[in-house]
Amino acid sequence: VEDIVYRIGRLNGIGFVWDPLEEQWMANFRELRAYVKRFNSTLVPERYRADIGLGYWVAAQRGAYKRKMLSKERRRLLDSTGFVWDAVSCTSQG
């Protein structure tokens, strides 16, 4: 048991990522916050040239929300950015 604790400590010490999917989600979230800081909007174009992946990721979050597959914690984080959940009605209103 002590050996396992030691190994876990060593891995943590070098920044080992235990949940790569969560880490990727958080990296995209940080990119969204940078976009919001720059443009004061969460309406990232799906084909945003500076970061094509960000536009697709934002669209995927909206889709997950509509399918009720977005965790409360992720929704809370996105809400903290002023996230627009219904981009279609928002953009069609002008």
Sequence and secondary structure as in RCSB ss.txt:
>XXXX:A:sequence
VEDIVYRIGRLNGIGFVWDPLEEQWMANFRELRAYVKRFNSTLVPERYRADIGLGYWVAAQRGAYKRKMLSKERR
RLLDSTGFVWDAVSCTSQG
>XXXX:A:secstr
 HHHHHHHHHHHHTT  S HHHHHHHHHHHHHHHHHHHHS S   TT GGGHHHHHHHHHHHHHHHTT S HHHH
HHHHTTT  S HHHHHHT 
